[in-house]
Amino acid sequence: MSASQRFEQYLEHLATGLEHADRHAGLKGYCTGLMLPLQRKSVEPLAAHVDPLHVQAKHQSLHHFVAKSDWSDAAIMGRVRDWVLPTLGLENGCYWLIDDTGFPKKGKHSVGVARQYCGQLGKQDNCQVAVSLSLASVQGSLPIAYQLYLPKDWAADPERRKTAGVPGDITFATKPEIALAQMRQALVSGVPTGVVLADAGYGDETAFRDGITELGMLYAVGVRPATTVWAPGTAPLPPKPWSGRGLRPTRLRREPGHEPLSVKTLAITLPPQAYVTVTWRVGSNTDLSSRFAAVRVRPAHRDYLSAELRPEEWLLIEWPDGEAEPTKYFLSTGPSDATLEQLVFVTKLRWRIERDYQELKQEFGLSHYEGRGWLGFHHHATLCIAAYAFLVAQRLSQGRSKKNCVRPEMPSLPPDYVPRGRRTSPAACA
């Protein structure tokens, strides 16, 4: 079966999640356009290249399908997941990757846009941010859940919510809370459990780590240098002895000289021989390696309000050669007999989500949607992920390495085609 025939079969598989047959043409046209090697993948360029002889009509139908048609993103993502999961090789190791990505955006009317940290720019700026959950193995990865983060001022603004079509059941939630909700839904949908990986923006939240544990999964997540832990061999003091009067003390204690340390302080006080050079992956030019140390610690966040000791976890520290101090810290609930190499390998698998976002934005137009509404934002992202998923499945099942090996040829435009907004006559000379 050729790649084009396989793609047609894939689109038919996805279309069963749309409920109405009159939506099938929109899905097939949109996904076909996303597979084309276009510089811009907003609705109009897609329409122009999918149906060059009927651009205006195609533009209207695709715009309605992505911005107004009320089909379920979760249903399509479920169909995508069913197609790709058998090729991922999760039986050899399953990992859940949590991350978010930003889209620089001007103005204030696009849903969720606000001045906030944008990873793409590496600074605070006007942007939209979406939280995603990806499923990964050593062979590949794919986002399986995707939701826009709605800042507090947006969540509390009825007028803007109504204009952007934000559903009534969407309330303000932090990014870690959104991620936990995505994980719960994935478990309900029957997704295989795995080790959860996330950066310090999520891992530094004690409630997020506790939530993962409550779901019955392990994690290896980044934490910030100021995160406090009890050093190896230390722990909070037991409750004060009961005097026989009043309530019996139940809370753990700290005292001057008997307090937890920041992970940075602990890392610096470790002996030099605690750090070992570990290679975790073969890069494009050279092997990727750095110096690491791992020690067993107890997280100390507000344990003085608890009556029970927190279980021991791994603290993994990365201190590259030539750096004045450690650069990264991770907490992991991996097995107590895990080796340093195993801890590093699992923790570093999070790089896959960065590659996914890069391809989704550069090759599949994830950041090209020009609408302002909640529905269109999520529909466009779902279809971008759906198109990318087909490429992932083809690579894994056929062992092809070229990312454009299954792309359809781009049809030529009619000679009289003029994009919207461009003058049809030469500009007047000054």
N, C-alpha and C positions, 0 to 999 in steps of 0.2 A: 504494500500500500504506500502510495506517495505521500509526501509531507502535506500537500494541499488536500488530498483526500482525508488524511488523518485529521487535519484542521477542521474540515467540514463535519466530520464525525464528532469532534470535540464540541463544536458549536451546537450541534443537535443535542448533545449531552447536557450542555448548559441550559439550553432553551426550555428543557422540561421543568426548570425551576421558576419560570416566569408566569405560570398559571394561565395566561391568555395567549392564544396563538398569534394575535395581531401584534404582539411585541417581539416575535421572533426575528422579523426583518431588521428591527432596530438594533437588537443585540448583535446579529451577524454583521451588519454594516459597520457598527461602531468598533467591534473587535477586529474586523478586517482592516479598518483604517488605522487602528493602533499598531498593527503589525507592519505597516508600510514605513519605509525609511524617510519620514517627513521631519523637517526641522521643527515644525510647530504642530501640536496635536490637540488643538482646541476644536470645537465642533465644526466650524466652517471649513478649515483645511481638510478635515476628515471627509466631509460631504463632497468637497470638490474633487477629491481623488478616488473616492469610492464610486461615485456616479457622475462623471464629468459632464454628461449631456443633460443632466437634470439637477444642477447644483442647488438651486433655490428650494425645490421641493424636497430634496434629500436633506438639506440643512434644516428645514422645518421639522421633518420627521425625526432626525437624530436629536435635535434640540428637545423636542417633546419627550422622546424616550429617556434621555438622560436627566433632564431637569424637572419634568413634571409627572412622568409615569410612575405610579406608586407600586412598583415591584419590590420584592424583598432582597436586600443586600445579603442578609444571612443565608437565604436559600441559595443564591448563586454561589456564595463563598463555600457553602456546603458541597455543591456540585463540583466546584474547583478542587476542593480538598479530596473528594472521593476519587477524582481522576489522577491526582498527583501522588497521594500518599503511598500507593503500592510501588512506586518507583524510587522513593526516598531511602529505602533500606533502614527503616527505623528499628528493625529487630536487632541491629548492631549498635544501637545507641540513639536515644531520643532526647532532644533538647528543645526547650521552650525559650524563645528569645523575646525579651521585652525591650521596646525602645520607642522613641518618638522622633518625628521629623518635622521640620518647619518649612513654610512656604512664604517668602517675602511677598508682601501685599500692600499696595497703596490704598489710601482711603480708609473709611471706617464702616462701610455698609456690608462688605462681604462677611458671611457668617463666621463668628469666632475670631475675627481679626482684632488684634490688640498689640500694644507695645509689650513684647515679651522676648525671652531668649530664643533666638533662632539658630539652630545648629548649623544650618547651611552657611550662615554669615559669620557664626562664631561670636555673636554679640547680641545685645538687646536691640530690637528693631520692630517695626510694624510687620506682623506676620500672622499666619494661621499655623497651628500645631496639631498634629494628629498622633495618637497613641496606637501602636500595633503590637500584635502577638504573632510571632512567626514560629513555624515548626521546622526543626533542622535535624540533620544527621551529618556524618562526616562527608557524605556525598553531595548534599545540597540543602537548600532551605527555601521557604516560601511563606509570606504573610498569610495568616488564616483569619485574622480579625483586625479591624481598622476603624477607629472612631475619632472624630474631631474633639479636641479639648475645648470646652466652652468656658472662657474666663468668667470670674464672678460678676463683673459689670454686665456682661452679656446675659448670663443666667438670670440676673435680677431685673432685666429690662423688658417688660412685656411688649412694648411697641416694636423693638428691634427683633425680638423672638418671632412675633407674628409676621413681620415683613419677610424674614429669612426662612420662615416655615419650620422653626425648631419644634420638634414634637413636645407635647405637654409633659410627657414622663421623663424628659431629659432635664435634670437639675444639675447644680454645680457639683462637680466631683474632681478631686485632685487626680493627677496623672497616675500615681500608684493605685488609687481607688478604681480608676477606669481599667487599668491593667488587671487587677484582681477580678473585676467583673467579667472581663474577657476570658480569663482562665476558668472561672466557674462555668461559664457558658460552654467553653470548649470541652470540659469534662462531661457536662450534660449531653453534649453532642457525640460523645464516644471517642474523642481524640485520645490516643495513647498518652499516658502520663510520662513525664520526662524530668530532667534536671532544668531548673529555671535559671536563666542567665540574664543579668541586667546591669546597667552602669550605676554609678553612685547616686544619680538623680532619683533612683528607685530604691536601691539597696540600703541607702542611709536611713530610710524610713523603717523603724522597728515594726510598725503595724503591717507594713508590706511583707517583711520577712516572716512575721508570725502568721500572716494570712497564707503564705505559701506552705508553711509547715502544717497548718490546719487542713489544707487541701491534700495532705499526704505526700507532698513532693519535696525533693531536695533542692537546694539552690547553691549558686556560686555567684555572688553579686558584689559589685563595687561599693566601697564606703569611703567617706571623706576622711582626711587626716585627723580631724578632731574627734572622730567617733571613739568612745571610751570602752575599754574592755578590762577584765581582770587578767593580769599576766599569768603565765603558766605557774601552777602551784599555789595560786592565791584565789580568794573568794570572799564575798561579803561575810561579815560577822553574823553569828546567829542572833535571834531576838534577845533582848535583855531578859535576865532572870526575873521571874514573877515575884513581886514583893508580898503577895498574898492579899493585896487590896486592889480594887478596881479590875479593869479588864486585863486579861493575860496578854502580854506583848506577843505579837506574831510577825512583825516586820523585820526583815534583814537590816543590818546596820553598816554604817561606815564611821570611821573615826579618823582624826588627824594622824597621818602616818600610815593609815590602812585604807587607801582609796584606789580606785581604778586609774588606769593610765590611758592617754590617747594612743591610738594605734601608731601615730608618728613617733611619739616618745618611746614606745616599746620597740619599734623597728630600729631606732637609732642606738638603743642600748644593747641590742643583740650583738654577740661576738662576730667578728668578720667571717669566721669559718661557718657561720650559720647560712651564709649566702652561697648558692651554688648556681653555676651557669646551666641553663636548660634551653634546649632547642625544641620548639613546639610545632613548627611548620616550615615547609620549603616554600620560600617566597618566589617572586618572579625573577629576581636577580641573585638572591642569596638566601641562606637559611635564616629564619627569624629566631633570635635567641636573646636572652637577657639573664640577669642575676635574680634569683628568687630565694626567699626563706619562708618556711611554714611552721607555725607553732599553734598549739591548742590553747584556746582562751575561752572566757565566758563573756558574752556581751553584757554591758553594765547599765544600759539605759534605764533609769528610774527603777532599778531593782530594789531600792530602799523602800519602795511602796509595795513590794511583793513579800510573800511569806515563803516562796520556794526559789531555790537556785535555778538559774537558767542553765540548760545543758551546755556542755563544751562544744565549741565549733573550731573549724580551722580558720586561722588568720593567715592569708597568703600575701606576701609583701614583694613588690617588684622594685629593685634598686639597680638600674642599669649602670654599667661601667661609665665612669666619667661624670656622673651626676653627683651633686653635692648632698642630696638626700633622696630617700625613696620617692618614687613617682606615682605608684598606684597601690591600693590596698583592697583586699577582697575578703569577705566572710563566706564560709562554705559549710554546709551541713553534710558534706561528703563523709563516707565511712572513716572511722578513726584509724583504720589501717591503710588508708589511701597513701600512695607515694607522692612525692613532690612532683614528679613528671606527670602523674595522672591529674593532679590538681591544676597544674599549669595548662595542660592540654584542654581540659574541660572549660576552664575559665576563658581561654583565648578563642574558643569557638564562636564567641559573640561577634567576631569580625564578619561573619556571613551576612548579618543584617545590614551592615554598612554597604556591602557589595550589592545586596538586593535593592536598597534605596537608590544607589547610584544608577543601576540599570533601569529601574522603574522611572526615574526622573529623566535620564538622558535618552533612553531608547523607547520608552512607552508613554511619555508625556504626563506622568503623574502630577507634575506641578503646572500643567498648561491649562487647566480648567479656568474659564473666565466668568462663570456664573457666580452668583452671590448666595444662593440658597443652600440649606442643609441637605436637601434631597439630592440635588445635582452634585454637590461636593462628594457625597458618599457613593453615588451611582458611578461617577467618573472613576473614582479610586477603585471600586470593585471591578470595573471593566478593565482597567489598566492591570490589576493583579491577575485577572482572568487571562488576559493575553500573555502576560509574562509567565503564568503557570504552564501554558502550553509549551513554551520554549524550554522551561525547566524540565518538564516531563520528557520532551524529545531528547534533550541532552543526556539525561540520565538513562533513558531506555535504549538509546542508540549509540551512546558514547561519543557524540559529536561535540567538538570543542568550540567551533566557530559560532558566535552568538547570532549571526544573521543567516544560518544555514537553512532555516525553515521559513524565512520571510518571503511573502509573495512579491511579485514584480509590481512596480508602481505604474499604474496606467498614466498615459500622457493626458494633459489638459487640453481642452479646445483652444485654438489660437485667440479667440475673442474673450477668454475668461479674465475677469478683473476682480480681485479680492474686494470684499466689502471695505469701504472707507478709503479706497484708493481712487484718485481722480481718473476719469476716463479720457480727459483731454490734457494736453501739456499745461503746466503751470505758467501763468503770465509772467513775462520778464519784468524786472523792476525798472 
